[in-house]
Amino acid sequence: MSKVEDFLTQEEELAVVEAIRTAEKNTSGEIRVHLEAHTDKDVFDRAAEVFNFLHMDNTKQSNGVLIYVAVEDRTLVILGDTGINNLVPTNFWQSTKDIIIGHFKNGAIKDGLVDGILKAGEQLKKHFPYRTGDTNELSDTISVG
């Protein structure tokens, strides 16, 4: 079994998906979590590839957010599309990443992801509040590569 498969239990995975649903409940924004074992590429370049592969750059308001984790490399990137990046404070993604990593260092992987997702959701709600007719444009499931 790979480290990716061991990264979250089934119950923890369900909690992360529920956090995504909670965060997206009051916004048109979209949040995805992607896990993979390792990348030979620059981690930011690989996260950008995954962002595009998951069609996160195709949301109506350019408000997708990806939390990318290369498990065995112990690396994490948070990428926001242009719509949300233009509105959040300069250090927002780094401070969100710091929260997640703080939990990871204590072995609380699920808690880190949940807190990061909910923090991103607060900004999405602030800048892209839910409006009648908004639809869930992307899957809420955790993708694994």
C-alpha positions as a Markdown table, in Angstrom:
| # | Residue | x | y | z |
|---|---|---|---|---|
| 1 | Met | 0.0 | 0.0 | 0.0 |
| 2 | Ser | 1.4 | 3.4 | -0.9 |
| 3 | Lys | 1.7 | 6.4 | 1.4 |
| 4 | Val | -1.1 | 8.1 | -0.6 |
| 5 | Glu | -3.5 | 5.3 | 0.3 |
| 6 | Asp | -2.4 | 5.6 | 4.0 |
| 7 | Phe | -2.6 | 9.4 | 4.1 |
| 8 | Leu | -6.3 | 9.5 | 5.1 |
| 9 | Thr | -8.6 | 6.8 | 6.5 |
| 10 | Gln | -11.9 | 6.4 | 4.8 |
| 11 | Glu | -13.6 | 8.3 | 7.7 |
| 12 | Glu | -11.1 | 11.1 | 7.4 |
| 13 | Glu | -11.6 | 11.3 | 3.7 |
| 14 | Leu | -15.3 | 11.6 | 4.2 |
| 15 | Ala | -14.7 | 14.4 | 6.7 |
| 16 | Val | -12.5 | 16.3 | 4.2 |
| 17 | Val | -15.2 | 15.9 | 1.5 |
| 18 | Glu | -17.8 | 17.2 | 4.0 |
| 19 | Ala | -15.6 | 20.2 | 4.7 |
| 20 | Ile | -15.5 | 21.0 | 1.0 |
| 21 | Arg | -19.3 | 20.8 | 0.8 |
| 22 | Thr | -19.6 | 23.0 | 3.9 |
| 23 | Ala | -17.2 | 25.5 | 2.5 |
| 24 | Glu | -18.9 | 25.6 | -0.8 |
| 25 | Lys | -22.4 | 25.8 | 0.6 |
| 26 | Asn | -22.4 | 29.7 | 0.7 |
| 27 | Thr | -20.3 | 30.5 | -2.3 |
| 28 | Ser | -20.0 | 29.9 | -6.0 |
| 29 | Gly | -16.4 | 29.1 | -5.5 |
| 30 | Glu | -14.9 | 25.6 | -5.9 |
| 31 | Ile | -12.4 | 23.8 | -3.7 |
| 32 | Arg | -10.6 | 20.6 | -4.7 |
| 33 | Val | -8.0 | 18.5 | -2.8 |
| 34 | His | -5.5 | 16.4 | -4.9 |
| 35 | Leu | -3.2 | 13.8 | -3.4 |
| 36 | Glu | -0.4 | 12.1 | -5.1 |
| 37 | Ala | 2.7 | 10.2 | -4.0 |
| 38 | His | 5.5 | 12.1 | -5.7 |
| 39 | Thr | 6.4 | 14.5 | -8.4 |
| 40 | Asp | 9.6 | 14.9 | -10.3 |
| 41 | Lys | 8.5 | 18.3 | -11.5 |
| 42 | Asp | 8.7 | 21.6 | -9.7 |
| 43 | Val | 5.8 | 21.3 | -7.1 |
| 44 | Phe | 4.2 | 24.6 | -8.3 |
| 45 | Asp | 4.3 | 23.5 | -11.9 |
| 46 | Arg | 2.8 | 20.1 | -11.1 |
| 47 | Ala | 0.1 | 21.8 | -9.0 |
| 48 | Ala | -0.7 | 24.0 | -12.0 |
| 49 | Glu | -0.9 | 20.9 | -14.2 |
| 50 | Val | -3.3 | 19.3 | -11.8 |
| 51 | Phe | -5.4 | 22.5 | -11.6 |
| 52 | Asn | -5.8 | 22.4 | -15.4 |
| 53 | Phe | -6.4 | 18.7 | -15.5 |
| 54 | Leu | -9.2 | 19.0 | -13.0 |
| 55 | His | -10.7 | 21.8 | -15.1 |
| 56 | Met | -10.4 | 24.2 | -12.1 |
| 57 | Asp | -9.6 | 27.0 | -14.6 |
| 58 | Asn | -13.1 | 26.6 | -16.2 |
| 59 | Thr | -15.3 | 28.0 | -13.4 |
| 60 | Lys | -17.5 | 30.9 | -14.4 |
| 61 | Gln | -16.0 | 33.3 | -12.0 |
| 62 | Ser | -12.4 | 32.0 | -12.0 |
| 63 | Asn | -12.8 | 31.1 | -8.3 |
| 64 | Gly | -11.4 | 27.6 | -8.0 |
| 65 | Val | -8.9 | 26.7 | -5.2 |
| 66 | Leu | -6.7 | 23.6 | -5.3 |
| 67 | Ile | -5.0 | 22.1 | -2.3 |
| 68 | Tyr | -2.3 | 19.9 | -3.8 |
| 69 | Val | -0.3 | 17.5 | -1.7 |
| 70 | Ala | 2.6 | 15.3 | -2.8 |
| 71 | Val | 2.6 | 12.9 | 0.1 |
| 72 | Glu | 6.0 | 11.2 | -0.1 |
| 73 | Asp | 7.7 | 14.5 | -1.0 |
| 74 | Arg | 6.0 | 16.2 | 2.0 |
| 75 | Thr | 5.1 | 19.2 | -0.1 |
| 76 | Leu | 1.9 | 21.3 | -0.3 |
| 77 | Val | 0.7 | 24.0 | -2.7 |
| 78 | Ile | -2.5 | 26.0 | -2.6 |
| 79 | Leu | -3.4 | 27.5 | -6.0 |
| 80 | Gly | -6.3 | 29.9 | -6.5 |
| 81 | Asp | -7.6 | 30.9 | -9.9 |
| 82 | Thr | -7.3 | 34.5 | -11.0 |
| 83 | Gly | -10.7 | 35.6 | -9.7 |
| 84 | Ile | -10.0 | 34.7 | -6.1 |
| 85 | Asn | -6.3 | 35.5 | -6.3 |
| 86 | Asn | -7.0 | 39.1 | -7.2 |
| 87 | Leu | -9.2 | 39.5 | -4.1 |
| 88 | Val | -7.5 | 37.7 | -1.2 |
| 89 | Pro | -4.8 | 39.4 | 0.9 |
| 90 | Thr | -1.3 | 39.0 | -0.4 |
| 91 | Asn | -0.2 | 36.4 | 2.2 |
| 92 | Phe | -3.6 | 34.6 | 2.4 |
| 93 | Trp | -2.6 | 31.3 | 0.7 |
| 94 | Gln | 0.7 | 31.2 | 2.6 |
| 95 | Ser | -1.1 | 31.7 | 5.9 |
| 96 | Thr | -3.6 | 29.0 | 5.0 |
| 97 | Lys | -0.8 | 26.6 | 4.0 |
| 98 | Asp | 0.9 | 27.4 | 7.4 |
| 99 | Ile | -2.2 | 26.3 | 9.2 |
| 100 | Ile | -2.4 | 23.1 | 7.3 |
| 101 | Ile | 1.3 | 22.3 | 7.8 |
| 102 | Gly | 1.0 | 23.0 | 11.5 |
| 103 | His | -1.6 | 20.3 | 11.8 |
| 104 | Phe | 0.4 | 17.9 | 9.5 |
| 105 | Lys | 3.4 | 18.3 | 11.8 |
| 106 | Asn | 1.3 | 17.1 | 14.7 |
| 107 | Gly | 0.0 | 14.1 | 12.7 |
| 108 | Ala | -3.4 | 15.7 | 12.3 |
| 109 | Ile | -3.7 | 15.4 | 8.5 |
| 110 | Lys | -7.5 | 15.5 | 8.4 |
| 111 | Asp | -7.7 | 18.5 | 10.7 |
| 112 | Gly | -5.2 | 20.4 | 8.6 |
| 113 | Leu | -7.0 | 19.8 | 5.4 |
| 114 | Val | -10.4 | 20.6 | 7.0 |
| 115 | Asp | -9.1 | 23.9 | 8.6 |
| 116 | Gly | -7.5 | 24.9 | 5.3 |
| 117 | Ile | -10.6 | 24.2 | 3.3 |
| 118 | Leu | -12.8 | 26.1 | 5.7 |
| 119 | Lys | -10.5 | 29.0 | 5.7 |
| 120 | Ala | -10.5 | 29.1 | 1.9 |
| 121 | Gly | -14.2 | 28.8 | 2.0 |
| 122 | Glu | -14.5 | 31.9 | 4.2 |
| 123 | Gln | -12.7 | 34.0 | 1.6 |
| 124 | Leu | -14.7 | 32.5 | -1.2 |
| 125 | Lys | -18.0 | 33.3 | 0.6 |
| 126 | Lys | -16.8 | 36.8 | 1.3 |
| 127 | His | -15.9 | 37.6 | -2.4 |
| 128 | Phe | -18.2 | 35.2 | -4.2 |
| 129 | Pro | -21.3 | 34.7 | -2.1 |
| 130 | Tyr | -23.9 | 32.1 | -3.2 |
| 131 | Arg | -26.5 | 33.5 | -5.5 |
| 132 | Thr | -29.7 | 31.8 | -6.7 |
| 133 | Gly | -28.8 | 29.6 | -9.6 |
| 134 | Asp | -25.2 | 28.9 | -8.7 |
| 135 | Thr | -24.3 | 25.3 | -9.3 |
| 136 | Asn | -21.6 | 23.0 | -8.0 |
| 137 | Glu | -19.3 | 23.1 | -11.0 |
| 138 | Leu | -16.7 | 20.6 | -9.9 |
| 139 | Ser | -16.7 | 17.4 | -8.0 |
| 140 | Asp | -16.2 | 17.6 | -4.2 |
| 141 | Thr | -14.3 | 14.3 | -4.0 |
| 142 | Ile | -10.6 | 14.1 | -3.3 |
| 143 | Ser | -8.7 | 13.3 | -6.5 |
| 144 | Val | -5.7 | 11.0 | -6.4 |
| 145 | Gly | -3.0 | 10.8 | -9.0 |
